[in-house]
């Protein structure tokens, strides 16, 4: 029966001019061990969920999606080597994933050299779709200019006057800082930045930066510390009462349940942050269905945020192969340009020129709420991906 199905699919391809392999091979690149696993493991759940749904529905023109996953270990060199192997050894038709901006840029460079489409589902450095844009790289995540502009809007909303900025010393941190500065010029030009601080990626000790912020007399702090970086910073700043003295406006998706749920009562006051998706908020009807499926797979109603990003990446890859009628890189790339899809968090369109999806984010304060053992975002406000 399998042989007959493949022969039939091949016959259809010959008659229609479509080009398909026996399987559509997807190279998947997320950190599934070490410090990045808190993001990479949930992302893989979302990836597998999308692949299983598409295959259960008959695949793409009868061809099944097959994933070839590699652990990037949150290391650009490891990620680049894995991407190269996936292309040259496993013969994947498209690359999906990445987490840190440094890893995303490393994968993108391999995709450029090898002529294989790469869909960046999490990395946000603006460089990927500006100075380092190429034919085969596309991003379905947001980017640092959108994120920085949203933060500047919140600084204005919260009446900030004197601002301290602390970022991680790599592409994401540098680009987010630039995005915030540009946003402040548009939305809050009277705000004075009094100090710029940079911490090493992977840093665990923030006492020096905390002391500097306290001494600078800021009333608002902007930041992009994410994951364990924020957790460590918050725990070390708590004894000094830092979060009771400033309004902390940050990117890095630290409003996600992965962080709020882990920190519980240790999550500080006066934090405004962002997410791509919240299990307890349904922005569109499709989200409820998505969450129910994810909850069943995960075994908990309090699902992680990262699966939806990987899920959307697979959605775009599959639709591009279907639309382009081929697994050839140029056909996939051409199909992605200008493509619009309905996702579990709303409609998303990839700009034909920049290869950037119009992915905004949900922003709001993290507050204590009855019925929750951790802080939740309330109210939830969607800030679209636009710069005015």
VENSUL-V171739 format. One record per residue. RES is the residue in three letters. PHI is phi in degrees with one decimal (none if undefined). OMEGA is omega in whole degrees, -180 to 180 (none if undefined). D_CENTER is the distance of its C-alpha to the mean C-alpha in Angstrom with 1 decimal. Layout:
res phi omega d_center
RES PHI OMEGA D_CENTER
RES PHI OMEGA D_CENTER
//
This chain:
res phi omega d_center
UNK none 179 40.3
UNK -61.3 -179 37.2
UNK -64.6 179 39.3
UNK -62.4 180 40.4
UNK -60.6 -179 37.0
UNK -66.8 178 35.8
UNK -63.8 179 39.0
UNK -65.6 179 38.5
UNK -63.2 179 35.0
UNK -64.4 179 36.3
UNK -64.0 178 39.1
UNK -61.4 -179 36.9
UNK -62.0 -180 34.8
UNK -65.2 -177 38.1
UNK -72.1 -175 39.4
UNK -97.2 -178 36.3
UNK 80.6 -180 35.4
UNK -82.3 -179 32.0
UNK -119.7 -180 30.9
UNK -131.5 173 29.4
UNK -94.0 178 29.6
UNK -61.5 173 30.6
UNK -127.0 173 27.0
UNK -92.2 -172 23.8
UNK -96.3 -180 22.2
UNK -114.0 175 18.4
UNK -87.8 -174 17.3
UNK -114.9 -173 14.4
UNK -129.9 176 13.0
UNK -135.4 175 11.3
UNK -78.8 -179 13.1
UNK -116.8 173 15.5
UNK -143.7 179 18.0
UNK 72.7 -174 18.5
UNK -64.9 -179 16.3
UNK -86.8 -176 12.9
UNK -64.4 180 14.2
UNK -61.1 176 13.3
UNK -100.8 -173 9.7
UNK -66.6 -180 10.8
UNK -65.0 175 13.6
UNK -62.0 178 12.1
UNK -60.9 178 9.6
UNK -62.6 177 12.9
UNK -61.4 179 14.5
UNK -65.5 178 12.4
UNK -60.3 -178 13.0
UNK -63.5 178 16.7
UNK -60.6 180 17.0
UNK -65.2 180 16.3
UNK -61.1 -180 18.5
UNK -62.8 179 21.2
UNK -63.8 -179 21.3
UNK -66.3 179 21.7
UNK -66.3 179 24.3
UNK -64.3 180 26.2
UNK -89.9 178 26.6
UNK 108.3 179 28.2
UNK 74.9 178 25.4
UNK -108.9 -175 25.4
UNK 50.2 177 29.0
UNK 86.8 179 30.1
UNK -91.7 -179 28.0
UNK -87.9 173 25.8
UNK -82.0 179 22.3
UNK -129.4 -177 22.4
UNK -93.7 173 19.6
UNK -121.7 -172 20.2
UNK -94.8 176 17.8
UNK -133.3 178 17.8
UNK -84.9 -179 16.9
UNK -79.8 -178 15.4
UNK 56.8 -179 16.5
UNK 58.5 -176 13.9
UNK -124.0 -178 16.6
UNK -56.2 -179 16.5
UNK -66.5 178 20.0
UNK -63.4 -179 19.5
UNK -64.8 -180 16.5
UNK -64.3 179 18.7
UNK -63.8 179 21.6
UNK -65.8 179 19.9
UNK -61.8 179 18.6
UNK -61.9 180 22.2
UNK -66.6 179 23.8
UNK -60.0 -179 21.8
UNK -77.6 -172 23.0
UNK -81.2 -178 26.5
UNK -97.2 -176 27.4
UNK -90.8 176 25.6
UNK 67.8 -178 25.6
UNK -67.3 -179 22.1
UNK -92.5 -180 21.7
UNK -157.7 176 18.0
UNK -107.0 179 15.2
UNK -136.3 171 11.8
UNK 125.9 -172 9.0
UNK 92.2 177 8.6
UNK -134.0 179 7.0
UNK -72.2 180 8.9
UNK -63.2 179 9.8
UNK -63.4 177 13.3
UNK -66.5 180 12.4
UNK -60.0 179 10.6
UNK -65.4 179 13.7
UNK -66.0 178 16.0
UNK -64.2 -179 14.9
UNK -60.3 -180 15.2
UNK -65.2 177 18.6
UNK -64.6 179 19.8
UNK -59.5 179 18.7
UNK -64.4 -178 20.7
UNK -63.5 -175 23.7
UNK -92.8 179 23.9
UNK 69.1 180 23.2
UNK -123.6 -179 20.6
UNK -66.4 175 17.7
UNK -122.7 176 14.2
UNK -104.5 -179 11.2
UNK -84.2 -174 8.0
UNK -95.4 -177 5.3
UNK -131.8 -177 2.6
UNK -55.7 -172 5.7
UNK -121.4 -178 6.8
UNK -55.2 -179 10.5
UNK -62.7 -178 12.8
UNK -57.1 -175 15.0
UNK -60.7 -178 13.2
UNK -116.0 174 14.4
UNK -130.7 -174 17.5
UNK -65.2 -179 19.7
UNK -115.3 176 18.2
UNK -68.5 173 17.7
UNK -146.6 -172 19.6
UNK -58.5 -169 20.7
UNK -105.8 179 18.4
UNK -104.5 178 14.9
UNK -136.9 180 12.7
UNK -126.2 176 9.1
UNK -104.4 173 7.8
UNK -80.4 172 4.7
UNK -78.3 174 6.7
UNK -138.8 -169 8.7
UNK -67.5 177 10.9
UNK -70.3 177 13.9
UNK -62.4 -178 12.7
UNK -65.3 -180 11.5
UNK -64.6 179 14.8
UNK -65.4 178 16.8
UNK -62.6 180 15.8
UNK -64.8 178 16.7
UNK -64.3 177 20.0
UNK -61.5 180 20.8
UNK -71.1 176 20.6
UNK -59.7 178 22.7
UNK -63.2 -179 25.3
UNK -58.8 -177 25.1
UNK -89.2 175 25.9
UNK 71.9 180 28.7
UNK -63.1 179 27.5
UNK -121.8 179 30.2
UNK -117.3 -169 29.7
UNK -119.1 169 26.2
UNK -110.9 180 25.1
UNK -123.9 176 21.8
UNK -128.7 -178 20.4
UNK -135.1 173 17.5
UNK -82.5 -172 16.8
UNK -86.2 173 18.8
UNK -157.7 -170 16.6
UNK -50.7 -178 14.7
UNK -60.4 -179 11.8
UNK -63.6 -180 14.6
UNK -63.8 -177 17.1
UNK -71.2 177 15.1
UNK -66.7 178 14.0
UNK -58.6 179 17.7
UNK -65.8 179 18.8
UNK -64.2 178 16.7
UNK -65.4 -179 18.3
UNK -60.6 178 21.7
UNK -63.6 179 21.6
UNK -64.5 179 20.6
UNK -64.3 178 23.4
UNK -62.5 -180 25.9
UNK -81.3 -168 25.1
UNK -104.8 -175 24.9
UNK -146.2 -174 26.7
UNK -65.3 -179 28.9
UNK -84.5 179 31.3
UNK -69.5 -179 28.8
UNK -106.1 174 29.9
UNK -84.8 -176 27.6
UNK -103.3 180 29.8
UNK -158.1 175 27.8
UNK -116.0 -180 24.9
UNK -124.4 179 23.9
UNK -131.2 177 21.8
UNK -114.7 -180 21.2
UNK -66.5 173 20.7
UNK -60.6 -177 17.5
UNK 93.0 -180 18.6
UNK -60.7 178 21.2
UNK -121.5 -178 22.8
UNK -111.7 -178 25.6
UNK -118.3 -175 25.0
UNK -61.0 180 28.6
UNK -64.1 -180 29.5
UNK -67.8 179 26.6
UNK -61.9 179 27.5
UNK -62.2 -180 31.1
UNK -66.2 179 30.4
UNK -64.4 180 28.4
UNK -62.3 -179 31.2
UNK -75.9 -176 33.8
UNK -82.3 179 32.2
UNK 71.3 179 32.8
UNK -74.4 172 29.5
UNK -105.8 176 29.0
UNK -143.5 177 25.2
UNK -120.6 172 22.6
UNK -105.9 -172 19.3
UNK -159.3 172 16.8
UNK -132.8 178 13.4
UNK -63.1 -175 14.5
UNK -123.0 175 11.9
UNK 56.7 -178 12.8
UNK -62.4 178 16.4
UNK -61.0 179 16.8
UNK -66.7 -179 16.8
UNK -57.6 180 18.9
UNK -64.5 180 21.4
UNK -60.4 -177 21.7
UNK -63.9 -180 22.3
UNK -65.2 -180 24.8
UNK -76.4 -179 26.7
UNK -82.4 -175 26.8
UNK -58.1 -179 28.1
UNK -61.1 180 31.7
UNK -87.8 -178 31.9
UNK 69.2 -175 31.0
UNK -57.2 -174 28.3
UNK -73.9 174 26.2
UNK -90.0 -177 29.5
UNK -105.2 -177 30.3
UNK -134.0 169 27.2
UNK -100.5 -173 24.4
UNK -105.0 -177 21.1
UNK -113.8 -168 18.3
UNK -140.0 169 15.0
UNK -89.2 175 11.3
UNK 78.1 175 9.1
UNK 55.5 179 8.7
UNK -82.6 171 12.1
UNK -88.6 -179 13.3
UNK -69.4 -179 11.7
UNK -62.5 178 14.6
UNK -56.3 -179 13.8
UNK -92.5 -177 15.0
UNK -63.2 180 17.5
UNK -66.8 -180 19.0
UNK -69.3 -174 19.5
UNK -81.8 179 21.1
UNK 55.1 -178 23.2
UNK -67.9 179 26.1
UNK -80.9 179 24.9
UNK -67.4 -171 22.0
UNK -77.2 175 23.6
UNK -77.4 169 24.9
UNK 56.7 177 23.9
UNK -113.9 171 20.1
UNK -116.0 -178 18.0
UNK -147.9 -170 14.3
UNK -130.3 174 11.2
UNK -149.8 171 9.2
UNK -92.0 -175 7.6
UNK -162.3 177 10.5
UNK -124.4 -177 13.7
UNK -64.4 -176 16.1
UNK -98.8 180 19.0
UNK -132.9 -178 18.3
UNK -108.4 -179 18.8
UNK -71.3 176 17.8
UNK -140.4 -178 19.3
UNK -55.1 -178 21.8
UNK -63.6 -179 19.6
UNK -66.2 -180 17.3
UNK -60.6 178 20.3
UNK -64.2 178 21.0
UNK -58.9 -177 17.6
UNK -65.6 179 17.8
UNK -61.5 178 21.3
UNK -67.1 -179 20.5
UNK -64.5 179 17.6
UNK -62.6 180 20.0
UNK -65.1 179 22.8
UNK -67.4 -175 20.9
UNK -79.9 -179 19.6
UNK 78.4 178 23.0
UNK -153.0 176 21.9
UNK -74.9 -178 21.3
UNK -88.2 -173 19.0
UNK -78.4 180 16.0
UNK -76.4 180 12.6
UNK -83.6 -169 9.5
UNK -66.0 179 7.3
UNK -56.5 -176 9.7
UNK -65.3 180 9.1
UNK -66.7 178 5.9
UNK -67.0 179 8.3
UNK -58.5 -179 11.1
UNK -66.1 177 10.3
UNK -59.6 178 10.0
UNK -66.4 177 13.4
UNK -54.3 -178 14.8
UNK -66.6 -180 14.5
UNK -61.0 -178 16.0
UNK -63.4 -178 18.7
UNK -66.6 179 19.7
UNK -67.1 178 19.9
UNK -66.1 178 22.2
UNK -64.6 -178 24.2
UNK -67.3 -178 24.6
UNK -75.6 179 25.3
UNK 66.7 -173 27.7
UNK -165.7 172 27.0
UNK -102.3 177 24.9
UNK -72.6 -174 25.8
UNK -57.5 -178 23.1
UNK -63.4 180 24.6
UNK -68.6 178 25.0
UNK -65.1 -179 21.3
UNK -62.4 -180 20.3
UNK -63.0 -180 22.9
UNK -69.9 -179 21.8
UNK -70.1 -177 18.2
UNK -66.0 180 19.5
UNK 83.4 -177 19.9
UNK -70.0 175 18.7
UNK -118.3 178 18.2
UNK -133.7 171 17.1
UNK -92.3 -177 17.3
UNK -113.4 178 14.4
UNK -64.5 178 14.6
UNK -122.1 176 13.3
UNK 119.2 -179 15.4
UNK -72.3 178 16.2
UNK -133.6 180 13.9
UNK -126.5 176 15.6
UNK -92.6 180 14.9
UNK -63.8 -175 17.2
UNK -66.8 -176 20.0
UNK -90.9 -175 20.5
UNK -93.2 -177 17.2
UNK 64.2 -179 15.2
UNK -107.3 175 12.5
UNK -76.3 179 11.5
UNK -83.4 -175 12.7
UNK -95.4 172 9.7
UNK -86.4 -180 10.9
UNK -140.7 177 10.2
UNK -93.9 -175 12.7
UNK -127.3 175 14.6
UNK 168.9 178 17.8
UNK -78.7 177 20.0
UNK -96.9 -171 19.9
UNK -127.1 173 23.4
UNK -81.3 -176 25.7
UNK -140.9 -178 26.7
UNK -59.6 180 29.4
UNK 95.0 180 28.5
UNK -121.2 179 25.5
UNK -91.5 -178 25.8
UNK -151.9 -179 22.7
UNK -74.5 177 21.4
UNK -127.7 178 19.7
UNK -81.1 178 18.4
UNK -162.9 -1 21.5
UNK -77.3 177 21.8
UNK -97.6 -179 18.5
UNK -124.2 177 18.1
UNK -88.1 175 15.8
UNK -105.7 -174 15.5
UNK -67.7 -179 15.1
UNK -82.9 177 13.7
UNK -153.3 180 17.0
UNK -123.3 -177 19.0
UNK -107.0 none 22.6
//
